[in-house]
Amino acid sequence: MSSAVLDQTKRTDWVIDPTHSLVEFSVKHLMITTVKGRFGAVRGTVSLDAGAPSESAASVTIDAGSIDTRTEQRDQHLRSPDFLDVERFPTIDFRSTGVVGPVATPGDRFKLTGQLTIRGVTREVVLEAIYEGRGTDPWGGQRASFAATTSIDRRDYGLLWNQALETGGVLVGNEVKISIELQATLAIDVG
C-alpha cells in the first residue's frame, strides 16, 4: 500500500503544522480590484477515519491579530473594532460538524461542514476540500496535506464597516473568498 493512501482500518490524529499551512482570503476593493491577505498563525487538529469519513473531524484556531495584507495601515484597520476587533475577539475558530465523501486516497474530494466563529458570531459553513496526500518527512515523521475553499458574507459575522463610493457601490466587497492549505503531522495512530 502506498504511503499516500490512508489505512482504511485505522483512525489517525494529526496536528496542524503552522509553518507549512496557510489561510488566505480575498475580497473586492472599490468593486474592481481583488485584495488578498493571509493569517500567519494557525493551529489545530485533524482526526481522520478513512474507513468511516463521517467520523473524521477538524478543529482550527486562527490568531485574528496575525492578519497580513502587506499594508500595515490596512492591517491595523482590519484589527480594529470596525472589522475583527482583535482586542475583544482574539481568535477565529472552526469546528467541523460533518464530513461527506471519501478521505483516503490523494485527490479524494469531500465536503467539510462546520461552525465558523468570527467576532463571537458563529455560522455554519461548507468547505469544498481535497485530500492532497500523505508522506514521510526527512526526519521520519508522517505528514498529510489538505486544501479547502469556501466563501462567506462578512456581514453575517458583524463585519459591517464600509464606505459608499461617489460613483456608486462600496469600498469593500461583502463576499470573502477563503482558501486553506493545511499540512499536519501524525500525532496518534489509533489501531
N, C-alpha and C positions, 0 to 999 in steps of 0.2 A: 504494500500500500504506500502511495506517495505521501511524503510528509506534509504536502499541501492540503491533503484531504483530512478532514476531521474524523476521528474514530467514532463511528455510529453507535458504539456501545458505552460511551463514557460522557460524563458531563465534565467540562473544563472551565475553570475560573481564571480570569485574566485581569491584569492591572494595566490601565492605560499608561503608556509611556508619553509624558508631556513633551519631551524633546523631539519626538517623531510623530506628533499629532498636531492637527491644525483645524481650527474652527474659523471659517471665513463668512463674511456676509457682504451683500451688495444691495444698494438702494439708489434710486434715481435722484439726481440733484438738478434743480432748475427744469425738471421734466425732460431733459435732453441728454444728460450725461450719467453714466453709471459710476458711482463711487464705491470702492471696495475697502473693506477693513478686516481685521482679524482680532482674535483674542489670544494672547500669548500664554495664558495659564489655564490649562485644562487638566482635570484629574477625574478618576472614576474607575469603575469595574465593569466587566462584561462576563456573564455566565452563559456558556454555550452548551446546548444539548442537541447534538447533530441528529440523534435518533428521534427526538421529540422537540422540534424547534419552538413550539408554543411554550415550552418550559424555559426557554432562553430569556435572559434579562440584561438590561444595561442601566447603569446609574452614572451620570456625568455631572460634574460641578465645574463651572467656569468662573474665574475671578473677573467680575464685571469691570474692575478697575484696570485690567490688563488690555483694554481696548486700544487698538492701534490702527489709525487711518493714515499714518505718515504725515499728519499735520497736528502738532501739539495743541494749537488753539482749538481746533475742531474736537480733538480728543477730550480736552478739558470740558468743552460744552456738552459732549456726549456723556461724560461722567457726572454732570451737574443734575440738579432736580428737574431741569427741563426734559431730560431723557432718562438715563439709567439710575440716577440718584444713588451712586455707589456708597455714599456715607450711610444711608438707611438700608440699602439692599446690596450688600457686597458681592453676592453670587447670583448666577443664573444657573438653574438646576433643571435637569431632565431625568425622569424616572420612567422606564418603559412599563407598559401595561399589557403588551401583547406582541407576538411575532407571527407573521403569516408567510409561509414559504420555506424552502429548504435553506439550511445554513451549514453545508458540509463540504461542498466542492468549490474550488475557486471559480468565480463567475456566477455563483448562485445569487439570484436576486430575491429580495424579500422585503416585506413591509414591516416597519417597526413603529408601533403605536405607543405613545407615551404622554406624560404630563410635563409640559414645559412651563417653568415659573420664571417670570421676569418682573421685577419691581413688586414682588409679592402677589402677582396675579398669575393664576395657573389656568392653562388652557390645554386641551388635547391637540396633539399634532401627529401627523403621519409622515414618517421619513421613508423615502424610497432608498433602499440600501442594497449594497453588494458586498459579498464576502470576497476579498481580494486574494486570500491565500494564507498559508502558514509555512514557516521555515525556521531553520536553526541559525542563530546569530554566531559570530566568530568566537564567542565565549561559551558556546554550548547551550545557551538558553533558547527556549521556543518563543516565537513571535507570531502573531496573527494580525491581519490588516483588514480594515473595513472602510467603506466610503458610503456617504449618505447625503441626500439633498432634501430640502423642504422649503416652503415659503410661509411667511406669516404676515398678518396685517398688524403693524406696530401699534395701532390704536387699540387693538384688543388687549394690550398689556399696559395701557395707560401712558403710552409714549405719544402724547398729543401735540407737543410743540410743533409749530410750523409758521410759515410766513407767506402771505399771499404775494404773488408777483403782479407787477403793473400790467404785464402782457397777458395775464390770466394764468391760472394754475397755482401751484405752490412750490416753495423752495425745496422741500424734502418729500420724496415719494412715500406712500404708505406701505407698499409691498416690500418686504425684506426677504431676499433670497438667501438661504443658508446652505453652505457646503461644508461637509465634515470629512476629514481624513484621519482615521484613528489607527494607531499601531499599539498593540498591547503585548505584554509579556505574560507567559504562563505562570500562574500563581499556585493553583491546585489542580491536580489531575485526579478527579474522583472516579473510581472504577465502578 
